[in-house]
Amino acid sequence: MNANGTGNPQSPNCQCPEYQNIFAIIDIIMLFFLGIFSVFSNGFFVLITIKFKKTLNSSCFYLLGVNAFCDMIVASTGIIASIVYAIYGKFKLTRNGCLCFNIAPLTAFHMSFVFVFFIGFDRLLAVLFPIWHRNLAIKSYLSLLCTIAVAVGILLSYFAVIFSSNNDSTMLRCSIADFWNGVYGDILLRICLTLTAAAVFCYILIFIRLYFRKKAPTTQNNVKKLEGVNKSIIIILLIIIFGWICTSISRQLVPIFFPSPYPAGFIIMNCFDLILTFVGCANTFVLYNCRLEKITAF
């Protein structure tokens, strides 16, 4: 559709509209299955967190559970958008209308990468100050972190609204990823990369602390736990670094080669979004070994 909401949206660089429709169908199918995978994988950990909240009485697991819940909200919009596309064959929402539709998932996305940093920071505190960390008032501690995450999420969503494009044309699709451009996109990219770098730095410090610990655990059980933690840290470092860097670079380069709304660009970005989905799942399953407060010897 064009700016007044009539006709079908076509890319100025797309000389064969029939291929554009095929690209759009492939894109929406990928968006649907990406959402399904993310909802089920993150939903599984949310259920574990709720069911075993007394057994897993750890700030790490609570933070992972909240982060997984945020990822569920973000992924659910992809499912809804794909269903709407399947029913109507096109979107009727303008850019500003789509922004209103996605304001909650967009806020959840902002909160999600804040929690990625908080999870790493929490693990660092558990390693450097294990006794102090065990005696923390978990409810007050988590309330503080969640308040900060919500505040950052709302602030970035506010930036998305006030720096919204003046071109209120009808969207080819309706996804939060389509708003990561302009002034808001630049702000988001800087904050996202800063928090990601800080999270990576936390995990590096954790790895160094565990590697050069003075008193190695003597029991076989603790040795296995520490080996699992070391593997988790290495894997999560690789996934976070390559996941966020690849997606950030792709979102800078893809619009140059495939100006919006060319669906081929959407497909490529969805492929990189799949990496980010695995980042979320990695925070869920790989860091299952992050129960450092249960290791008594450091």
Backbone as a ProteinNet text record, in pm:
[ID]
protein_1_A
[PRIMARY]
MNANGTGNPQSPNCQCPEYQNIFAIIDIIMLFFLGIFSVFSNGFFVLITIKFKKTLNSSCFYLLGVNAFCDMIVASTGIIASIVYAIYGKFKLTRNGCLCFNIAPLTAFHMSFVFVFFIGFDRLLAVLFPIWHRNLAIKSYLSLLCTIAVAVGILLSYFAVIFSSNNDSTMLRCSIADFWNGVYGDILLRICLTLTAAAVFCYILIFIRLYFRKKAPTTQNNVKKLEGVNKSIIIILLIIIFGWICTSISRQLVPIFFPSPYPAGFIIMNCFDLILTFVGCANTFVLYNCRLEKITAF
[TERTIARY]
83.8	0	86.9	33.9	108.2	74.7	117.3	101.3	-43.7	-134.6	-274.8	-349.5	-277.5	-338.9	-407.6	-376.3	-440.5	-337.5	-379.7	-290.5	-198.6	-101.2	-4.6	129.1	197.3	327.3	431.4	503.8	606.6	737.2	844.8	975.6	1011.9	1071.3	1111.8	1219.3	1290.9	1395.5	1346.9	1219.3	1165.7	1096.3	1157.1	1102.4	1000.6	995.3	903.7	815.9	698.5	611.4	573.5	563.3	524.1	629.1	755.5	860.2	855	814.7	804	698.5	588	484.6	536.3	615.8	674.2	767.5	849.8	939.1	859.3	748.3	666.2	610	566.3	512.1	620.4	739.2	850.4	886.1	888.9	923.1	824.6	696.6	595.3	594.6	627.7	638.6	755.6	867.7	983.4	950.9	878.2	840.4	752.7	662.8	571	646.6	729.6	800.7	907.4	965.2	1059.6	989.3	868	789.8	748.7	704.8	664.4	781.2	897.5	1015.7	1053	1052	1091.1	990.1	860.5	756.7	765.5	780.5	784.4	913.1	1026.1	1153.2	1160.9	1122.6	1124.5	1011.1	896	784	815.6	895.6	935.4	1012.3	1103.6	1181.3	1097.5	1002.1	912.5	834.8	786.6	714.2	804.7	930.2	1024.9	1048.6	1064.2	1088.1	971.6	848.7	729.8	713.4	731.5	707.5	810.9	937.1	1044.3	1101.2	1016.8	1066.6	1120.4	1067.3	1117.7	1248.8	1257.1	1379.7	1493.6	1463.3	1564.3	1557.7	1571	1559.2	1685.7	1697.4	1818.1	1780.6	1850.9	1825	1853.5	1950.2	1984.2	1864.8	1800.1	1687.8	1568.2	1546.8	1437.2	1461.6	1585.2	1618.5	1604.2	1649.5	1634.3	1487.4	1406.5	1263.2	1196	1228.8	1170.9	1218.1	1346.3	1400.2	1331.9	1310.4	1241.7	1098.2	1032.9	895.7	892.8	990.7	1000.1	1019.5	1105.1	1127.7	1001.2	919.6	791.6	699.6	693.7	608	654.3	784.9	839.6	806.3	825.7	803.2	656.2	567.6	424.5	373.6	434.6	388.3	416.1	527.1	555.5	449.1	400.2	293.6	165.1	130.9	7.7	14.9	130.5	146.2	133.4	190.1	183	40.6	-34	-173.7	-258	-235.4	-308.5	-279.4	-152.3	-114.5	-180.5	-186.5	-246.8	-396.5	-462.3	-607.2	-639.8	-571.3	-605.8	-518.4	-404	-315	-233.6	-257.6	-182.5	-210.5	-124.6	-143.2	-212.8	-298.8	-370.4	-327	-228	-180.2	-76.6	-87.4	15.9	134.8	241.5	361.5	331.5	261.9	229	130.5	37.5	-56.2	14.3	110.2	188.9	274.3	323	401.7	316.4	193.2	101.3	70.9	54.7	25.9	141.9	263.8	383.5	450.7	384.6	450.9	487.1	399.7	429.4	543.4	539.6	652.2	783.4	773.7	894.5	956.4	871	919.3	979.7	914.8	966.9	1102.6	1119.2	1248.7	1357.3	1326.3	1423.2	1462.2	1362.7	1389.3	1474	1455.3	1523.6	1674.8	1726	1872	1927.4	1843	1886.8	1906.4	1813.3	1824.6	1944.1	1981.3	2100.6	2222.6	2231.7	2341.9	2326	2204.4	2181.3	2213.7	2184.5	2214.6	2365.5	2441.5	2586.8	2640.4	2584	2627.2	2595.1	2477.6	2438.1	2533	2573.3	2667.6	2803.5	2842.5	2970.7	2969.3	2859.3	2846.5	2851.3	2786.5	2784.1	2922.9	3008	3143.4	3237.9	3230.2	3322.4	3284.9	3154.6	3107.6	3003.1	3043.1	2946.1	2865	2930.7	2858.7	2760	2804.6	2715.8	2598.8	2626.6	2522.2	2418.1	2461.9	2367.3	2272.5	2320.1	2240.3	2159	2159.2	2081	1931.7	1860.8	1713.9	1668.5	1636.6	1611.5	1498.1	1389.4	1274.4	1311.1	1379.4	1419.1	1520.5	1614	1718.3	1657.7	1568.1	1504.6	1410.8	1344.1	1254.7	1332.5	1451.9	1536.1	1578.2	1625.4	1669.7	1554.1	1438.2	1321.8	1273.8	1281.1	1240.9	1331.1	1461.2	1555.6	1527.7	1504.2	1477.2	1349.7	1245.1	1119	1138.5	1213.3	1238.1	1312.9	1416.9	1491.6	1402.7	1321.6	1231.4	1131.8	1071.4	973.6	1041.4	1160.2	1232.4	1265.7	1315	1348.8	1223.6	1113.8	987.6	939.9	963.9	930.7	1012.3	1140.9	1224.5	1172	1124	1069.6	948.2	869.8	748.8	783.6	866.6	894.3	984.1	1064.8	1150.9	1094.8	964.8	900.4	906	911.9	922	799.2	820.7	709.3	628.2	686.7	618.3	529.2	400.9	307.1	244.8	328.1	277.7	235.9	154.6	109.7	226.1	237.8	350.4	330.7	441.6	437.9	418.9	476.2	452.8	457.9	427.9	421.4	506.1	632.6	725.5	806.1	844.5	921	1056.2	1106.7	1236.4	1231.5	1112	1099	1113.2	1121.8	1135.5	1279.2	1368.8	1506.8	1584.3	1546.1	1615	1601.4	1663.3	1655.2	1726.3	1683.2	1744.2	1724.2	1602.3	1573.5	1662	1679.9	1764.4	1908.5	1959.4	2096.5	2110.8	2011	2014.3	2008.1	1916.2	1899.3	2027	2089.8	2210.7	2322.4	2340.2	2446.9	2423.2	2299.2	2268	2278.7	2228	2230.2	2373.4	2458.8	2597.5	2673.8	2641.5	2707.2	2673.8	2544.7	2503	2556	2560.4	2613.2	2761.5	2836.2	2979.1	3001	2915.1	2926.1	2897.7	2797.9	2766.4	2883	2941.9	3057.7	3173.3	3194.4	3301.3	3278.2	3151.9	3118.1	3152.8	3116.8	3144.2	3294.1	3368.1	3513.4	3574.2	3527.1	3575.1	3540	3419.9	3379.4	3473.2	3500.8	3588.7	3727.8	3780.4	3913.1	3913.1	3808.1	3799.3	3794.5	3716.8	3706.9	3834.4	3895.8	4016.2	4133.8	4143.8	4256.3	4215.6	4108.9	4064.8	4175.6	4188.8	4297.5	4269.2	4146.3	4112.3	4021.8	4076.1	3995.6	3910	3786	3698.7	3754.4	3737.7	3794.6	3695.2	3566.4	3467.5	3442.9	3411.2	3386.2	3262.8	3164.3	3040.8	3067.7	3148.1	3179.2	3267.2	3355.8	3438.9	3351.7	3252	3161.1	3081.5	3039.7	2964.6	3048.8	3173.3	3260.1	3292.9	3309.9	3332.6	3211.8	3092.4	2970.8	2958.9	2996.7	2992.9	3090.5	3212.3	3312.4	3265.4	3208.3	3156.6	3042.6	2955.9	2843.2	2891	2990.8	3042.5	3103.6	3182.4	3245.8	3141	3041.8	2937.9	2855.5	2814.9	2730.2	2807.1	2938.2	3020.1	3020.1	3042.7	3046	2911.5	2803.7	2670.5	2633.2	2661	2628	2708.8	2839.6	2925.5	2883.7	2877.7	2847.1	2699.8	2612.8	2470.2	2439.6	2478.5	2445.8	2524.7	2652.1	2733.3	2680.9	2649.6	2599.5	2467.9	2376.6	2246.8	2260.4	2347.2	2365.9	2424	2524.3	2584.6	2484	2405.6	2309	2205.6	2163.3	2060.4	2115.5	2246.7	2307.2	2329.8	2362.8	2399.2	2281	2188.4	2077.1	1994.5	1956.7	1878.2	1950.9	2084.6	2160	2143.2	2149.8	2139.4	1994.5	1906.4	1764.6	1679.5	1665.3	1586	1443.6	1390.9	1254	1156.3	1048.5	1002.5	1032.8	1151.8	1186.2	1192.7	1106.4	1096.7	1221.1	1305.1	1426.8	1514	1515.8	1590.9	1534.3	1400	1336.1	1377.7	1385	1421.7	1563	1654	1792.5	1799.7	1727.3	1729.4	1665.1	1562.8	1502.1	1601.1	1687.2	1789.1	1883	1920.6	2005.9	1927.7	1797.9	1715.3	1709	1721.4	1722	1840.2	1952	2069.1	2035.4	1966.6	1928	1831.8	1745.9	1654.5	1732.5	1837.6	1921	1997.3	2024.6	2086.2	1992.9	1864.2	1765.9	1753.8	1753.3	1744.7	1871.3	1984.6	2110.2	2108.4	2054.7	2040.8	1953	1862.1	1769.6	1830.9	1887.7	1932	2081.2	2164.8	2308.3	2341.9	2281.4	2308.3	2231.4	2177.1	2113.7	2217	2343.5	2451.5	2502.3	2426.6	2477.5	2451.4	2421.2	2391.5	2520.7	2590.3	2721.8	2710.7	2592.7	2581.1	2572.4	2550	2542.8	2679.7	2780.7	2916.7	2986.8	3026.7	3075.3	3223.8	3296.6	3441.3	3481.5	3550	3599.4	3748.7
-120.2	0	124.6	230.7	355	437.8	562.6	645.5	668.2	667.2	689.4	559.6	446.9	320.7	247.5	275	206.4	130.9	25	-52.8	-140.8	-201.3	-287.5	-216.9	-226.5	-161.5	-229.1	-152.7	-209.7	-135	-209.5	-146.8	-79.8	39.6	105.7	28.1	-61.5	-140.7	-277.2	-306.3	-437.9	-427.4	-484.5	-476.5	-587.1	-689.5	-803.1	-818.2	-754.1	-759.5	-900.7	-994	-1129.8	-1195.5	-1162.9	-1216.8	-1151.6	-1026.2	-958	-1025.8	-1067.6	-1137.3	-1270	-1339.7	-1466.8	-1442.1	-1336.9	-1302.2	-1270.9	-1198.8	-1162.1	-1285.5	-1384.6	-1508.3	-1584.1	-1595.6	-1663.6	-1591	-1458.7	-1378.3	-1400.2	-1401.9	-1414.6	-1554.9	-1656.2	-1793.5	-1803.3	-1742	-1741.7	-1669.7	-1558.5	-1481.1	-1564.2	-1644	-1726.8	-1836	-1912.3	-2022.9	-1972.6	-1855.7	-1794.4	-1760.4	-1705.7	-1672.3	-1795.3	-1900.8	-2025.2	-2084.5	-2091.1	-2148.3	-2069.7	-1937.6	-1853.5	-1860.9	-1861.5	-1868.2	-1998.5	-2110.4	-2239.9	-2257.6	-2217.6	-2236.1	-2148.3	-2021.1	-1932.1	-1962.5	-2002.3	-2039.2	-2158.7	-2251.7	-2369.5	-2328.6	-2231.2	-2189.8	-2108.2	-2030.4	-1956.6	-2053.7	-2163.5	-2264.8	-2329.5	-2357.2	-2415.2	-2319.6	-2191.6	-2091.9	-2084.8	-2090.6	-2083.7	-2211.4	-2326	-2454.2	-2483.9	-2449.3	-2482.8	-2358	-2257.1	-2132.1	-2148.9	-2245.7	-2268.7	-2346.1	-2443.8	-2523.7	-2441.2	-2365.8	-2282.9	-2140.5	-2126.7	-1995.2	-1914.5	-1866.1	-1796.3	-1674.9	-1564.4	-1443.3	-1466.3	-1554.4	-1584.9	-1643.5	-1741.2	-1806.5	-1712.8	-1628.6	-1532.8	-1434	-1386.3	-1293.7	-1360.7	-1486.1	-1560.6	-1580.6	-1607.5	-1626.8	-1500.9	-1386.2	-1258.9	-1225.8	-1250.8	-1226.1	-1313.9	-1440.7	-1532	-1486.6	-1433.6	-1383.8	-1264.1	-1175.3	-1061.1	-1109.5	-1210.1	-1265	-1329	-1387.4	-1445	-1337.2	-1223.8	-1113.4	-1062.7	-1048.6	-1001.7	-1099	-1228.8	-1330.3	-1344.2	-1318.8	-1336.4	-1241.9	-1124.8	-1030.7	-1082.5	-1156.5	-1215.9	-1315.6	-1392.4	-1488.9	-1416.8	-1313.9	-1238.3	-1171.6	-1110.5	-1042	-1138.9	-1258.7	-1357	-1408.7	-1423.3	-1467.2	-1361	-1234.4	-1124.2	-1121.2	-1141.7	-1142.3	-1258.3	-1375.4	-1493.3	-1473.9	-1402.1	-1381.5	-1276.3	-1162.8	-1050.3	-1040.6	-1108.5	-1103.2	-976.2	-882.6	-757.1	-688.3	-597.5	-521.7	-389.8	-349.1	-223.6	-119.3	-154.7	-62	32.8	160.3	255.5	238.1	308.6	296.2	334.1	446.4	488.8	393.1	339.8	241.6	114.1	72.7	-46.6	-24.1	98.1	130.3	118.9	168.1	154.7	8.2	-71.3	-214.1	-286.7	-239.2	-308.2	-237.8	-142.2	-65.4	-152.5	-246.6	-336.8	-433	-500.8	-587.6	-511.1	-387.5	-307	-276.6	-243.8	-219.5	-346.1	-460.9	-589.1	-620.3	-585.1	-606.7	-522.5	-396.3	-309.3	-366.5	-415.2	-473.3	-599.4	-672.8	-801.1	-785.3	-690.6	-680.2	-610.3	-539.6	-489.3	-606.3	-702.1	-820.5	-907.4	-907.1	-981.4	-930.9	-799.2	-742.7	-775.1	-760.6	-786	-930.2	-1024.2	-1165.2	-1184.1	-1126.3	-1135.3	-1064.2	-947.3	-870.7	-945.6	-1009.7	-1087.8	-1204.8	-1271.2	-1383.2	-1334.1	-1214.9	-1159.2	-1131.6	-1076	-1052.1	-1182.6	-1287.2	-1416.9	-1478.2	-1449.3	-1505.4	-1423.3	-1290.8	-1205.2	-1192.7	-1189.3	-1172.8	-1279.2	-1405.6	-1515.3	-1508.6	-1479	-1475.6	-1360	-1242	-1125	-1149.1	-1212.3	-1236.3	-1334.8	-1435.4	-1532.6	-1468.4	-1366.5	-1302.8	-1184.3	-1163.4	-1053.4	-1075.3	-966.9	-974.4	-984.3	-1105.6	-1131.1	-1044.8	-1031.2	-955.1	-809	-747.1	-606.6	-591.4	-685	-683.7	-696.6	-793	-813.5	-698.9	-643.7	-529.5	-410.5	-388.2	-278.3	-300	-421.2	-450.3	-441.7	-494.6	-490.6	-347.8	-265.4	-124.7	-52.2	-77.7	-16.3	-63.1	-194.1	-249	-190.1	-178.7	-120.9	25.4	100	241.6	259.1	178.1	184.4	144.6	40.1	-5.2	101.4	167.3	273.3	393.7	429.5	544.2	522.4	403.1	374.5	367.9	318	318.1	461	548.7	690.2	751	715.3	762.2	711.2	586.7	529.9	608.3	659.3	734.8	875.8	946.3	1086.8	1099.4	996.9	999.9	915.5	891.1	811.9	885	807.7	865.6	950	1061	1146	1081.9	983.1	912.8	803.6	833.7	739.1	649.6	586.7	499.1	365.4	292.5	161.1	63.1	-18.4	-110.3	-233.4	-281	-406.7	-523	-510.5	-604.4	-524	-586.3	-512.9	-586.2	-549	-612.9	-505.8	-532.4	-432.1	-406.3	-503.9	-486.2	-377.1	-347.3	-247	-104.6	-89	44.7	75.8	-20.7	-1.4	79.1	203.1	290.2	434.6	524.5	665.7	698.4	808.4	853.3	749.7	696	593	471	429.3	313.7	336.4	459.1	491.1	485.7	541.7	538.8	395	317.5	178.2	98.3	118.5	43.7	73	200.2	237	177.1	188.6	134.8	-16.8	-78.6	-224.2	-276.7	-217.4	-262.2	-234.2	-122	-90	-193.1	-225.9	-325.1	-463.8	-494.6	-624.7	-635.3	-528.1	-527.5	-539.4	-472.5	-481.5	-623.2	-689.2	-827.8	-920.1	-900.8	-981.8	-960.5	-836.9	-805.4	-876.9	-881.8	-952.2	-1100.1	-1161.7	-1304.9	-1332.7	-1240.2	-1256.9	-1251.5	-1156.9	-1147.7	-1272.6	-1326.1	-1449.9	-1563.6	-1574.2	-1680.7	-1667.9	-1545.1	-1522.6	-1558.1	-1515.2	-1543.3	-1693	-1765.8	-1910.2	-1982.3	-1932.6	-1998.5	-1983.1	-1865.6	-1839.2	-1846.2	-1918	-1930.6	-1996.3	-1952.3	-2001.1	-2141.4	-2164.6	-2292.9	-2369.3	-2466.4	-2547.4	-2642.9	-2667.9	-2760.6	-2901.9	-2972.3	-3106.4	-3215.9	-3188.9	-3292.6	-3304.5	-3425.7	-3449.9	-3374.3	-3359.9	-3290.3	-3144	-3078.6	-2937.7	-2918	-3015.3	-3007.9	-3009.6	-3097.5	-3105.7	-2976.6	-2919.1	-2793.8	-2682	-2672.2	-2567.2	-2587.7	-2712.5	-2740.7	-2698.2	-2725.2	-2684	-2534.1	-2464.6	-2318.3	-2262	-2315.4	-2268.1	-2286.4	-2403.1	-2427.9	-2332.1	-2308.6	-2217.8	-2077.5	-2031.8	-1896.7	-1882.7	-1980.7	-1975.3	-1974.1	-2062.4	-2071.4	-1943.7	-1893.5	-1774	-1653.1	-1646.8	-1538.8	-1541.2	-1657.8	-1670.9	-1634.9	-1683.5	-1658.9	-1512	-1450.2	-1308.6	-1222.9	-1248.1	-1166.7	-1178.7	-1303.3	-1322.5	-1293.5	-1325	-1299.9	-1152.9	-1072.7	-930.9	-857.7	-892.4	-823.8	-852.6	-979.8	-1016.2	-945.9	-944.9	-882.1	-730.8	-671.5	-526.4	-486	-560	-530	-550.8	-659	-688.7	-578.3	-521.7	-417.7	-285.4	-270.8	-152.5	-168.8	-291.6	-314.4	-353.3	-434.3	-484.3	-371.3	-265.7	-157.6	-87.2	-92.2	-27.8	-104.9	-237.9	-322	-353.1	-355.2	-385.9	-278.1	-162.2	-54.2	-100.3	-58.1	-93.3	-41.8	-115.3	-238	-364.9	-378.1	-495.5	-618.3	-717.1	-829.3	-915.8	-917.4	-998.5	-953	-822.8	-770.4	-819	-827.6	-877.9	-1022.1	-1102.8	-1243.8	-1255.7	-1177	-1181.1	-1139.8	-1033.4	-988.5	-1091.5	-1162.9	-1268.5	-1380.2	-1408.7	-1512.5	-1473.2	-1345.1	-1300.2	-1290.6	-1260.2	-1259.1	-1397.1	-1500.3	-1636.6	-1656.2	-1591.2	-1598.4	-1536	-1420.4	-1355.1	-1441.1	-1515.4	-1605.3	-1711.9	-1763.4	-1861.8	-1798.6	-1667.9	-1599	-1604.2	-1575.2	-1582.4	-1721.8	-1822.4	-1961.4	-2001.4	-1947	-1978.8	-1924.1	-1802.1	-1747.4	-1836.3	-1907.3	-1992.7	-2125.9	-2196	-2333.1	-2345	-2269.1	-2279.8	-2231.2	-2122.8	-2069.2	-2142.3	-2258.5	-2342	-2381.8	-2378.6	-2415.8	-2297.8	-2188.7	-2067.7	-2065.9	-2179	-2182.4	-2172.1	-2061.5	-2046.9	-2034.1	-1983.8	-1968.1	-2101.6	-2210.6	-2342.8	-2410.1	-2344.4	-2396.9	-2331.9	-2408.3	-2352.3	-2320.5	-2377.1	-2355.1	-2272.2	-2161.9	-2076.4	-2053.2
0	0	0	-53.1	-54.1	68.9	69.3	188.2	226.5	130.8	164.4	189.1	189	227.7	116.3	-7.2	-119.1	-198.8	-264.5	-348.4	-267.6	-335.9	-270.3	-261.4	-146.8	-132.7	-219.1	-295.9	-382.5	-359.7	-360.5	-348.2	-480.3	-475.7	-600.3	-675.3	-603.9	-667.7	-713	-690.2	-726.3	-861.2	-965.9	-1100.5	-1128.7	-1042.9	-1062.4	-938.5	-937.7	-820	-778.6	-876.6	-839.7	-750.5	-772.2	-685.2	-547.1	-544.1	-415.7	-329.5	-389.7	-313.4	-259.4	-339.4	-294.2	-176.4	-187.8	-77.6	49	32.1	147.1	216.2	137.9	195	271.7	211	278.5	407.7	400.3	516.7	630.1	599.8	703.9	762.3	681.3	732.7	830.8	794.3	883.9	1013.7	1002.5	1120	1212.9	1154.1	1232.5	1308.3	1237.4	1302.1	1399.1	1369	1461.7	1592.4	1580.5	1699.1	1777.2	1706.8	1772.7	1851.3	1787.1	1851.6	1976.7	1966.1	2078.7	2192	2159	2262.3	2340.4	2270.5	2337.9	2419.1	2363	2434.1	2558.3	2543.5	2659.1	2755.2	2700.8	2786.7	2873.9	2820.5	2897.2	3022.3	3006	3122.4	3220.1	3169.2	3258.4	3346.6	3287.8	3364.7	3468.9	3430.7	3526.1	3643.1	3610.8	3715.2	3812.8	3759.9	3845.4	3927.4	3862.5	3928.5	4036.4	4010.9	4105.2	4172.8	4194.2	4250.5	4392.7	4467.7	4603.4	4600.9	4512	4500.9	4442.3	4337.6	4270.8	4323.7	4453.4	4516.8	4490.6	4367.6	4324.1	4241.2	4264.8	4187	4039.5	4010.9	3871.8	3798.7	3859	3793.3	3779.8	3879.6	3869.2	3755.5	3743.8	3635.4	3499.6	3491	3366.2	3332.3	3434.7	3411.7	3360.2	3419.9	3375.3	3234.6	3207.7	3074.3	2970.3	3004.8	2913.4	2888.6	2991.9	2975.8	2880.5	2892.4	2800.1	2656.8	2639.2	2505.1	2448.8	2536.5	2492.3	2436.6	2506	2461	2324.6	2308.7	2181.2	2069	2093.5	1990.2	1954.2	2050.1	2023.9	1916.1	1903	1800.5	1660.5	1645	1514.6	1474.9	1572.9	1546.1	1508.6	1585.4	1558.2	1421.3	1391	1262.4	1146	1159.6	1051.3	1032.7	1142.9	1132.9	1063.4	1100.8	1036.6	887.3	852.3	710.9	638	703.6	640.6	617.1	707.6	695.9	590.2	598.7	511.9	387	386.1	271.2	263.8	354.5	358.6	491.4	528.2	650.5	619.4	711.8	693.9	796.7	878.2	978.6	918.9	952.8	914.4	1008.1	980	1064	1208.6	1227.8	1363.6	1429.8	1350.4	1404.4	1445	1363.9	1395.1	1519.6	1536.4	1654.9	1780.5	1774.1	1888.2	1916.7	1809.6	1823.4	1891.1	1866.4	1915.8	2033	2095.3	2200.4	2320.4	2357.8	2470.4	2435.8	2318.6	2281.8	2265.6	2215.3	2199	2335.4	2432.9	2568.8	2628.5	2603.1	2652.2	2590	2462.4	2396.2	2461.3	2489	2555.5	2691.7	2765.2	2896.5	2885.3	2776.7	2760.6	2757.3	2676.7	2671.8	2794.9	2871.7	3002	3098.2	3093.3	3178.8	3139.4	3012.1	2970.1	3047.1	3062.3	3141.4	3289.4	3342.6	3484.7	3523.2	3432.8	3460.5	3475.6	3383.6	3393.4	3517	3547.9	3665.1	3793.8	3797.2	3914.6	3936.1	3827.1	3839.4	3888.2	3844.4	3887.2	4037.4	4087.5	4231.2	4309.1	4254	4321.7	4331.6	4234.1	4234	4321.5	4310.4	4384.6	4531.6	4559.9	4698.3	4731	4736.4	4751.7	4880.6	4993.7	5121.8	5123.9	5080.7	5076.8	4982.1	4868.6	4769.2	4821.3	4898.7	4953.2	5053.3	5123.3	5227.9	5177.5	5047.3	4990.6	5011.3	5032.2	5034	4888.8	4844.7	4702.5	4648.1	4724.1	4675.1	4649.5	4744.6	4727.7	4615	4608.7	4506	4366.8	4349.6	4219.5	4184.7	4285.7	4261	4206.6	4261.6	4214.3	4069.6	4038.3	3901.9	3802.8	3841.3	3751.4	3729.8	3834.1	3821.1	3721.8	3731.2	3637.2	3494.8	3478.3	3344.7	3285.5	3367.3	3319.5	3281	3363.3	3334.7	3202.6	3181.3	3055.2	2938.3	2957.4	2851.3	2810.4	2908.5	2880.1	2815.3	2864.4	2808.4	2661.2	2627.1	2487.9	2400.9	2456	2381.2	2357.2	2455	2438.5	2325	2318.3	2207.9	2073.8	2072.3	1948.6	1901.3	1996.4	1961.6	1915	1991.4	1957.4	1834.5	1807.7	1689.6	1576.5	1581.9	1477.7	1344.7	1236.5	1102.6	1070.4	999.9	957.2	845.3	779.3	670.7	729	745.1	806.9	701	619.3	514.2	572.6	496.4	540.8	536.4	641.1	654.1	567.2	509.3	435.8	531.5	648.4	757.5	886.5	998.9	1125.8	1228.3	1239.1	1330.8	1401.5	1526.5	1600.8	1536.1	1461.2	1395.4	1289.1	1237.6	1132.2	1184.6	1317.3	1374.9	1415.2	1396.3	1439.7	1336.4	1317.6	1223.2	1269	1196.6	1230.8	1361.4	1424.4	1549.8	1659.8	1667.4	1768	1747.6	1623.8	1594.9	1637.2	1616.1	1657.3	1809.5	1880	2027	2077.6	2019	2060	2036.6	1921.6	1887.8	1987.1	2022.5	2115.7	2254.6	2302.4	2435.5	2436.2	2330.3	2320.3	2319.4	2237.5	2228.7	2358.1	2424.7	2551.6	2658.7	2671.9	2771.1	2736.6	2607.2	2565.3	2597.3	2568.4	2600.4	2750.9	2829.5	2975.4	3023.7	2961.8	2998.3	2965.2	2848.1	2808.4	2906.1	2946.6	3042	3175	3219.7	3344.5	3334.8	3221.9	3205.7	3195.8	3135.9	3128.5	3268.6	3351	3488.6	3568.1	3544.5	3612.5	3574.5	3446.2	3397.8	3459.2	3464.7	3522.7	3671.2	3740.8	3885.3	3912.3	3835.9	3857.2	3814.2	3709.7	3657.6	3754.3	3818	3908	4055.3	4085.2	4224.1	4307.2	4430.7	4515.9	4568.7	4610.5	4669.6	4575.4	4509.7	4419.1	4499.8	4458	4529.9	4525.1	4634.5	4644.3	4609.8	4622.8	4595.3	4445.9	4403.6	4261.2	4213.9	4301.7	4266.1	4234.7	4319.4	4296.4	4173.7	4147.7	4027.8	3903	3900.4	3786.1	3771.1	3884.3	3878.2	3817.2	3861.9	3810.5	3663	3622.4	3480.5	3397.9	3449.7	3379.4	3370.2	3478.4	3478.3	3375.9	3372.5	3276.5	3132.7	3102.7	2968	2935.7	3034.2	3013	2980.8	3055.6	3034.8	2896	2854.9	2722.9	2612.4	2623.3	2520.6	2514.8	2631.5	2633	2581.3	2608.2	2554.3	2402.2	2345.6	2199.9	2138.7	2199.6	2143.7	2154	2269.3	2285.6	2188.4	2182.5	2095.9	1949.8	1899.3	1758.2	1728.8	1823.6	1802	1785.2	1885.2	1879.3	1771.7	1756.1	1655.2	1515	1486.3	1352.7	1322.5	1419.1	1393.8	1381.3	1462	1454.2	1319.1	1273.3	1143.4	1030.7	1040.3	934.1	921.6	1034.6	1029.7	979.1	979.3	920.8	770.5	727.5	587.7	499.9	553.6	471.5	411	488.1	426.6	312.3	312.7	205.1	74.4	83.5	-35.8	-72.5	28.5	4.8	70.4	5.9	64.7	93.7	209.6	249.4	144.7	114.1	179.9	100.6	45.1	-34.6	55.4	36.9	131.4	140	36.2	44	160.4	184.4	298.5	430	437.2	558.3	584.9	479.9	495.4	551	497	544.2	690.5	727	865.6	957.4	907.8	988.3	1016	918.8	938.9	1052.4	1055.3	1164.4	1295.1	1286.9	1407.4	1470.7	1387.7	1440.2	1534.9	1503.4	1591.5	1726.5	1723.4	1848.1	1928.6	1859	1928.9	2004.4	1941.7	2009.9	2125.6	2117	2230.3	2350.3	2325.6	2433	2490.5	2402.6	2448.4	2522.7	2478.7	2547.1	2688.9	2705.8	2840.3	2926.9	2862.2	2934.7	2972.3	2875.5	2897.5	2930.2	2861.3	2886.7	3026.8	3070	3202.8	3312.3	3278.3	3380.7	3486.2	3447.9	3539.4	3621.7	3626.1	3690.5	3840.2	3901.6	4044.8	4125.6	4111.3	4174.9	4326.1	4375.1	4519.1	4590.5	4515.5	4575.9	4580.3	4520.7	4525.8	4644.6	4739.4	4865.5	4863.8	4770.4	4769.2	4649	4670.7	4563.2	4583
[MASK]
++++++++++++++++++++++++++++++++++++++++++++++++++++++++++++++++++++++++++++++++++++++++++++++++++++++++++++++++++++++++++++++++++++++++++++++++++++++++++++++++++++++++++++++++++++++++++++++++++++++++++++++++++++++++++++++++++++++++++++++++++++++++++++++++++++++++++++++++++++++++++++++++++++++++++

